[in-house]
Amino acid sequence: MENETIFRVANKSDADEFKRLNDMFNGKNTNSLDNIKKSLCSIDSESVFVAERNGKLIGFCCCQELKSVCYDTCRFEIAELFVQEEYQKIGIGKGLIYFVENWYKQRSIFKIKLLTGNKNLNAQGFYEHLGYTKTDQILYKRWIGEI
């Protein structure tokens, strides 16, 4: 059906379209097409979900499954969420999030964590509208070598 949005797990044949979206979101050539082709669907701890309309990818969500010896349950982190600008504010991001949540629920993973920019008020409002709450955790980072 035309203009119907399909939410699904990404597959290797999505690599070209995924790269196009990733370049829009994270900057040109943040990752090579070859590396995306190798990585897509082959990183055990990562799941990639896409929104597709009329045979074209219009959004994606990358999630990391988090397992720890310290806890008896797994959780997942929404690491990346992007919807192409002309498809924003029409429910695509919300649909992706709901699809992702249901996918993990079916796998008995119920705890979700996500990070967004301190100054990204649009994203914060979006997540809060979906029922996410801010925490008092602070993120630190440090590079320990060449990239």
N, CA, C and O of each residue as an XYZ file, in Angstrom:
588
protein
N       0.850     -1.173      0.000
C       0.000      0.000      0.000
C       0.900      1.243      0.000
O       1.856      1.325      0.772
N       0.589      2.194     -0.862
C       1.387      3.413     -0.971
C       1.282      4.244      0.308
O       0.214      4.352      0.911
N       2.398      4.819      0.702
C       2.523      5.661      1.896
C       2.313      4.918      3.208
O       2.206      5.545      4.263
N       2.253      3.594      3.157
C       2.201      2.820      4.396
C       3.633      2.664      4.905
O       4.548      2.380      4.132
N       3.814      2.848      6.192
C       5.138      2.686      6.783
C       5.250      1.297      7.375
O       4.385      0.855      8.131
N       6.329      0.616      7.019
C       6.616     -0.715      7.531
C       7.779     -0.589      8.509
O       8.808      0.005      8.186
N       7.615     -1.141      9.689
C       8.679     -1.183     10.689
C       9.170     -2.618     10.755
O       8.373     -3.549     10.873
N      10.493     -2.796     10.678
C      11.039     -4.148     10.638
C      12.490     -4.155     11.090
O      13.116     -3.108     11.253
N      13.007     -5.357     11.287
C      14.424     -5.542     11.580
C      15.182     -5.356     10.272
O      14.756     -5.846      9.226
N      16.297     -4.653     10.333
C      17.110     -4.424      9.141
C      17.764     -5.727      8.690
O      17.967     -6.649      9.480
N      18.085     -5.778      7.405
C      18.843     -6.908      6.876
C      19.983     -6.379      6.002
O      20.064     -5.179      5.741
N      20.850     -7.265      5.559
C      22.051     -6.845      4.823
C      21.723     -6.096      3.543
O      22.505     -5.251      3.107
N      20.594     -6.388      2.940
C      20.234     -5.695      1.697
C      19.861     -4.231      1.939
O      19.681     -3.474      0.985
N      19.744     -3.828      3.198
C      19.439     -2.434      3.542
C      20.689     -1.556      3.616
O      20.573     -0.355      3.865
N      21.864     -2.115      3.411
C      23.122     -1.402      3.668
C      23.223     -0.069      2.924
O      23.580      0.939      3.533
N      22.920     -0.039      1.639
C      23.040      1.212      0.863
C      22.120      2.298      1.412
O      22.544      3.434      1.623
N      20.871      1.941      1.638
C      19.905      2.908      2.157
C      20.247      3.316      3.592
O      20.091      4.478      3.970
N      20.711      2.353      4.381
C      21.106      2.667      5.750
C      22.258      3.664      5.751
O      22.260      4.611      6.537
N      23.236      3.455      4.876
C      24.372      4.385      4.804
C      23.895      5.786      4.455
O      24.373      6.765      5.028
N      22.960      5.892      3.522
C      22.423      7.205      3.136
C      21.838      7.911      4.360
O      22.112      9.090      4.586
N      21.039      7.201      5.144
C      20.441      7.793      6.343
C      21.494      8.090      7.411
O      21.454      9.142      8.050
N      22.429      7.169      7.601
C      23.470      7.368      8.609
C      24.335      8.584      8.265
O      24.746      9.326      9.157
N      24.609      8.785      6.981
C      25.362      9.974      6.558
C      24.601     11.253      6.907
O      25.205     12.247      7.311
N      23.277     11.228      6.752
C      22.464     12.399      7.112
C      22.526     12.663      8.614
O      22.604     13.810      9.053
N      22.489     11.589      9.388
C      22.387     11.705     10.844
C      23.734     11.948     11.522
O      23.868     12.869     12.328
N      24.712     11.139     11.203
C      25.996     11.176     11.901
C      27.102     11.881     11.132
O      28.214     12.026     11.640
N      26.812     12.320      9.920
C      27.812     13.008      9.109
C      28.326     12.107      8.001
O      28.425     10.890      8.154
N      28.648     12.735      6.890
C      29.132     12.003      5.714
C      30.310     11.119      6.080
O      31.234     11.531      6.781
N      30.249      9.901      5.586
C      31.351      8.944      5.700
C      31.792      8.656      7.133
O      32.970      8.401      7.384
N      30.844      8.696      8.071
C      31.127      8.283      9.445
C      31.478      6.800      9.476
O      32.273      6.349     10.301
N      30.871      6.057      8.565
C      31.154      4.634      8.434
C      31.089      4.280      6.954
O      30.233      4.790      6.231
N      31.977      3.420      6.504
C      32.025      3.045      5.087
C      30.907      2.062      4.761
O      30.410      1.353      5.635
N      30.526      2.032      3.499
C      29.509      1.092      3.046
C      29.976     -0.342      3.281
O      29.190     -1.189      3.705
N      31.247     -0.615      3.009
C      31.772     -1.969      3.240
C      31.636     -2.378      4.700
O      31.235     -3.502      5.001
N      31.966     -1.471      5.600
C      31.866     -1.791      7.024
C      30.411     -1.966      7.451
O      30.100     -2.839      8.261
N      29.527     -1.143      6.911
C      28.097     -1.294      7.223
C      27.608     -2.651      6.734
O      26.881     -3.344      7.446
N      28.005     -3.034      5.516
C      27.597     -4.340      4.980
C      28.094     -5.480      5.864
O      27.371     -6.449      6.095
N      29.328     -5.366      6.360
C      29.888     -6.409      7.231
C      29.198     -6.421      8.593
O      28.951     -7.484      9.162
N      28.892     -5.242      9.106
C      28.380     -5.119     10.478
C      26.884     -5.337     10.603
O      26.416     -5.877     11.606
N      26.133     -4.924      9.600
C      24.679     -5.005      9.679
C      24.266     -6.460      9.882
O      24.574     -7.317      9.054
N      23.595     -6.727     10.942
C      23.072     -8.052     11.289
C      24.145     -9.032     11.754
O      23.853    -10.217     11.911
N      25.376     -8.575     11.980
C      26.401     -9.522     12.420
C      26.994     -9.169     13.785
O      27.846     -9.899     14.291
N      26.564     -8.081     14.377
C      27.016     -7.735     15.721
C      25.988     -8.313     16.690
O      24.851     -7.847     16.763
N      26.407     -9.334     17.430
C      25.465    -10.077     18.279
C      24.725     -9.211     19.283
O      23.555     -9.464     19.570
N      25.379     -8.206     19.816
C      24.758     -7.397     20.864
C      23.948     -6.225     20.315
O      23.334     -5.486     21.085
N      23.939     -6.047     18.986
C      23.229     -4.906     18.401
C      22.102     -5.376     17.496
O      22.253     -6.332     16.735
N      20.976     -4.693     17.590
C      19.858     -4.915     16.676
C      19.553     -3.589     16.002
O      19.546     -2.536     16.638
N      19.299     -3.662     14.701
C      19.007     -2.465     13.914
C      17.602     -2.612     13.349
O      17.254     -3.640     12.768
N      16.810     -1.577     13.527
C      15.426     -1.560     13.079
C      15.263     -0.415     12.088
O      15.925      0.616     12.206
N      14.381     -0.599     11.113
C      14.191      0.438     10.097
C      12.714      0.726      9.890
O      11.842     -0.103     10.151
N      12.473      1.941      9.408
C      11.149      2.342      8.940
C      11.262      2.467      7.431
O      12.168      3.125      6.919
N      10.346      1.838      6.731
C      10.384      1.817      5.269
C       9.051      2.309      4.718
O       7.985      1.941      5.212
N       9.129      3.138      3.697
C       7.922      3.621      3.031
C       8.174      3.624      1.530
O       9.183      4.152      1.063
N       7.260      3.036      0.786
C       7.368      2.957     -0.673
C       8.716      2.384     -1.115
O       9.304      2.856     -2.088
N       9.201      1.373     -0.402
C      10.442      0.701     -0.761
C      11.709      1.449     -0.401
O      12.802      1.039     -0.793
N      11.582      2.537      0.338
C      12.736      3.376      0.687
C      12.822      3.496      2.202
O      11.809      3.698      2.872
N      14.042      3.370      2.747
C      14.215      3.559      4.185
C      14.098      5.035      4.522
O      14.683      5.887      3.852
N      13.329      5.331      5.579
C      13.126      6.723      5.991
C      13.540      6.960      7.441
O      13.507      8.092      7.923
N      13.929      5.894      8.133
C      14.368      6.040      9.512
C      15.001      4.764     10.021
O      14.842      3.694      9.434
N      15.728      4.895     11.132
C      16.336      3.717     11.747
C      16.490      3.911     13.246
O      16.477      5.031     13.758
N      16.635      2.793     13.926
C      16.894      2.780     15.366
C      17.889      1.657     15.636
O      17.645      0.505     15.277
N      19.006      1.994     16.270
C      20.024      1.004     16.630
C      19.987      0.798     18.137
O      19.988      1.760     18.906
N      19.955     -0.449     18.546
C      19.857     -0.778     19.968
C      20.950     -1.754     20.365
O      21.329     -2.641     19.599
N      21.442     -1.571     21.567
C      22.461     -2.449     22.137
C      21.838     -3.249     23.273
O      21.220     -2.685     24.176
N      22.003     -4.552     23.219
C      21.547     -5.390     24.326
C      22.619     -5.375     25.405
O      23.796     -5.603     25.125
N      22.212     -5.110     26.621
C      23.145     -4.988     27.739
C      22.947     -6.142     28.713
O      21.888     -6.278     29.327
N      23.971     -6.964     28.846
C      23.954     -8.083     29.793
C      25.063     -7.843     30.803
O      26.132     -7.338     30.460
N      24.802     -8.205     32.039
C      25.803     -8.021     33.085
C      25.697     -9.133     34.114
O      24.604     -9.603     34.431
N      26.828     -9.542     34.622
C      26.859    -10.527     35.692
C      26.256     -9.952     36.976
O      25.886    -10.705     37.877
N      26.156     -8.644     37.060
C      25.632     -7.981     38.267
C      24.113     -8.018     38.375
O      23.567     -7.831     39.462
N      23.423     -8.257     37.260
C      21.959     -8.197     37.257
C      21.386     -9.483     36.687
O      21.998    -10.128     35.836
N      20.208     -9.846     37.165
C      19.599    -11.082     36.683
C      18.774    -10.885     35.416
O      18.299    -11.859     34.831
N      18.599     -9.652     34.993
C      17.833     -9.405     33.778
C      18.655     -8.576     32.796
O      19.525     -7.796     33.182
N      18.353     -8.769     31.531
C      18.974     -7.962     30.478
C      18.198     -6.661     30.336
O      17.058     -6.540     30.786
N      18.829     -5.717     29.717
C      18.134     -4.495     29.319
C      18.706     -4.102     27.972
O      19.667     -4.705     27.495
N      18.120     -3.099     27.368
C      18.671     -2.632     26.108
C      18.760     -1.124     26.117
O      18.042     -0.433     26.840
N      19.662     -0.639     25.290
C      19.874      0.798     25.162
C      19.552      1.216     23.739
O      20.037      0.621     22.776
N      18.735      2.238     23.623
C      18.503      2.849     22.318
C      19.690      3.765     22.077
O      19.827      4.808     22.717
N      20.543      3.364     21.151
C      21.790      4.089     20.908
C      21.629      5.169     19.837
O      22.239      6.234     19.928
N      20.824      4.897     18.848
C      20.619      5.837     17.738
C      19.157      5.787     17.315
O      18.571      4.708     17.224
N      18.576      6.933     17.061
C      17.230      7.015     16.488
C      17.236      8.167     15.510
O      17.566      9.297     15.869
N      16.871      7.877     14.271
C      16.864      8.917     13.242
C      15.686      8.704     12.312
O      15.401      7.585     11.886
N      15.009      9.801     12.007
C      13.962      9.815     10.989
C      14.295     10.955     10.042
O      14.562     12.080     10.465
N      14.274     10.645      8.759
C      14.554     11.647      7.734
C      13.637     12.852      7.932
O      12.457     12.696      8.245
N      14.179     14.041      7.749
C      13.484     15.273      8.133
C      12.068     15.393      7.571
O      11.152     15.778      8.298
N      11.874     15.074      6.309
C      10.537     15.240      5.719
C       9.513     14.242      6.246
O       8.326     14.354      5.940
N       9.961     13.268      7.033
C       9.052     12.290      7.625
C       8.930     12.460      9.139
O       8.323     11.627      9.811
N       9.496     13.519      9.665
C       9.400     13.779     11.098
C       8.045     14.395     11.441
O       7.398     15.027     10.606
N       7.641     14.195     12.677
C       6.408     14.764     13.239
C       5.130     14.196     12.615
O       4.078     14.835     12.630
N       5.244     12.971     12.059
C       4.042     12.304     11.539
C       3.896     10.890     12.125
O       3.132     10.074     11.610
N       4.638     10.614     13.203
C       4.483      9.347     13.907
C       5.487      8.263     13.553
O       5.386      7.149     14.069
N       6.453      8.554     12.688
C       7.424      7.533     12.292
C       8.348      7.181     13.462
O       8.561      6.003     13.748
N       8.892      8.186     14.132
C       9.770      7.932     15.279
C       9.046      7.167     16.372
O       9.584      6.217     16.940
N       7.831      7.584     16.659
C       7.012      6.906     17.663
C       6.752      5.461     17.248
O       6.826      4.551     18.074
N       6.452      5.255     15.983
C       6.228      3.899     15.480
C       7.460      3.026     15.608
O       7.363      1.855     15.975
N       8.622      3.594     15.305
C       9.881      2.851     15.454
C      10.107      2.458     16.913
O      10.435      1.310     17.214
N       9.929      3.424     17.811
C      10.120      3.143     19.242
C       9.161      2.049     19.704
O       9.580      1.121     20.394
N       7.893      2.138     19.340
C       6.927      1.121     19.750
C       7.287     -0.250     19.173
O       7.158     -1.268     19.852
N       7.737     -0.269     17.921
C       8.143     -1.535     17.304
C       9.313     -2.145     18.076
O       9.308     -3.334     18.393
N      10.310     -1.320     18.371
C      11.495     -1.768     19.117
C      11.097     -2.286     20.501
O      11.529     -3.364     20.910
N      10.281     -1.525     21.213
C       9.850     -1.951     22.548
C       9.146     -3.306     22.495
O       9.416     -4.181     23.317
N       8.251     -3.476     21.534
C       7.524     -4.746     21.415
C       8.450     -5.894     21.036
O       8.284     -7.012     21.523
N       9.419     -5.627     20.172
C      10.385     -6.649     19.759
C      11.146     -7.169     20.978
O      11.311     -8.377     21.145
N      11.607     -6.247     21.827
C      12.336     -6.658     23.031
C      11.413     -7.306     24.058
O      11.811     -8.258     24.729
N      10.190     -6.805     24.188
C       9.229     -7.421     25.113
C       9.023     -8.895     24.777
O       8.953     -9.740     25.669
N       8.928     -9.195     23.477
C       8.748    -10.583     23.043
C       9.942    -11.448     23.422
O       9.829    -12.674     23.461
N      11.066    -10.836     23.697
C      12.278    -11.550     24.103
C      12.515    -11.436     25.611
O      13.604    -11.725     26.106
N      11.484    -11.015     26.319
C      11.510    -10.872     27.790
C      12.584     -9.911     28.278
O      13.186    -10.123     29.330
N      12.817     -8.865     27.515
C      13.722     -7.791     27.931
C      12.857     -6.549     28.098
O      12.305     -6.026     27.130
N      12.748     -6.084     29.343
C      11.766     -5.055     29.660
C      12.356     -3.716     30.083
O      11.629     -2.727     30.170
N      13.651     -3.666     30.345
C      14.267     -2.416     30.810
C      14.947     -1.710     29.644
O      15.686     -2.317     28.869
N      14.677     -0.411     29.542
C      15.201      0.395     28.441
C      16.018      1.549     28.998
O      15.663      2.164     30.003
N      17.108      1.820     28.324
C      17.961      2.953     28.664
C      18.240      3.701     27.360
O      18.371      3.081     26.305
N      18.331      5.008     27.429
C      18.735      5.765     26.247
C      19.435      7.038     26.666
O      19.232      7.548     27.768
N      20.254      7.535     25.777
C      20.969      8.789     25.994
C      20.588      9.748     24.883
O      20.408      9.340     23.736
N      20.467     11.009     25.219
C      20.272     12.039     24.206
C      21.022     13.279     24.662
O      21.412     13.393     25.824
N      21.212     14.186     23.753
C      21.981     15.385     24.067
C      21.321     16.261     25.118
O      20.100     16.421     25.130
N      22.128     16.819     25.990
C      21.660     17.713     27.046
C      20.903     18.911     26.478
O      19.961     19.407     27.097
N      21.317     19.371     25.302
C      20.683     20.538     24.679
C      19.661     20.157     23.608
O      19.059     21.036     22.990
N      19.461     18.863     23.385
C      18.520     18.406     22.368
C      17.111     18.353     22.964
O      16.585     17.282     23.269
N      16.523     19.527     23.119
C      15.217     19.633     23.779
C      14.106     18.966     22.987
O      13.162     18.438     23.574
N      14.203     18.981     21.652
C      13.184     18.306     20.847
C      13.161     16.812     21.144
O      12.094     16.228     21.337
N      14.344     16.192     21.181
C      14.413     14.760     21.473
C      13.940     14.480     22.897
O      13.221     13.510     23.136
N      14.341     15.323     23.836
C      13.914     15.125     25.225
C      12.393     15.177     25.330
O      11.788     14.339     25.999
N      11.782     16.143     24.681
C      10.325     16.249     24.686
C       9.668     15.042     24.045
O       8.650     14.547     24.528
N      10.258     14.568     22.949
C       9.747     13.388     22.251
C       9.746     12.176     23.181
O       8.736     11.484     23.314
N      10.887     11.927     23.820
C      10.985     10.761     24.702
C      10.071     10.895     25.916
O       9.451      9.914     26.328
N       9.978     12.074     26.486
C       9.100     12.282     27.640
C       7.640     12.072     27.250
O       6.863     11.524     28.031
N       7.267     12.500     26.057
C       5.905     12.289     25.549
C       5.585     10.791     25.455
O       4.436     10.379     25.618
N       6.621      9.989     25.189
C       6.426      8.539     25.083
C       6.528      7.829     26.434
O       6.435      6.603     26.495
N       6.719      8.587     27.516
C       6.733      7.994     28.846
C       8.110      7.766     29.442
O       8.223      7.195     30.526
N       9.152      8.197     28.760
C      10.507      8.066     29.303
C      10.738      9.175     30.324
O      10.205     10.277     30.189
N      11.532      8.876     31.340
C      11.818      9.870     32.376
C      13.319     10.120     32.460
O      14.133      9.224     32.235
N      13.659     11.360     32.789
C      15.064     11.720     32.974
C      15.584     11.064     34.245
O      14.839     10.836     35.197
N      16.869     10.767     34.238
C      17.509     10.219     35.432
C      18.557     11.215     35.914
O      18.811     12.230     35.266
N      19.147     10.916     37.034
C      20.185     11.799     37.560
C      21.590     11.293     37.233
O      22.568     11.762     37.814
N      21.693     10.344     36.313
C      23.005      9.834     35.927
C      23.743     10.847     35.060
O      23.133     11.620     34.322
N      25.050     10.826     35.163
C      25.900     11.696     34.359
C      26.794     10.802     33.515
O      27.370      9.839     34.020
N      26.909     11.115     32.242
C      27.744     10.352     31.326
C      29.135     10.969     31.267
O      29.284     12.178     31.095
N      30.140     10.131     31.410
C      31.529     10.544     31.228
C      32.088      9.777     30.043
O      31.640      8.668     29.750
N      33.062     10.360     29.364
C      33.748      9.619     28.316
C      35.201     10.049     28.270
O      35.571     11.133     28.719
N      36.015      9.162     27.712
C      37.434      9.439     27.576
C      37.972      8.577     26.448
O      37.675      7.383     26.395
N      38.738      9.139     25.566
C      39.402      8.375     24.509
C      40.739      7.912     25.057
O      41.479      8.709     25.632
N      41.056      6.648     24.889
C      42.301      6.122     25.445
C      43.291      5.703     24.361
O      44.270      5.013     24.643
N      43.039      6.112     23.148
C      43.952      5.784     22.060
C      43.462      6.350     20.757
O      42.451      7.051     20.704
N      44.171      6.047     19.729
C      43.816      6.512     18.388
C      42.578      5.794     17.883
O      42.338      4.628     18.199
N      41.808      6.509     17.102
C      40.630      5.906     16.474
C      40.940      5.692     15.017
O      40.096      5.192     14.273
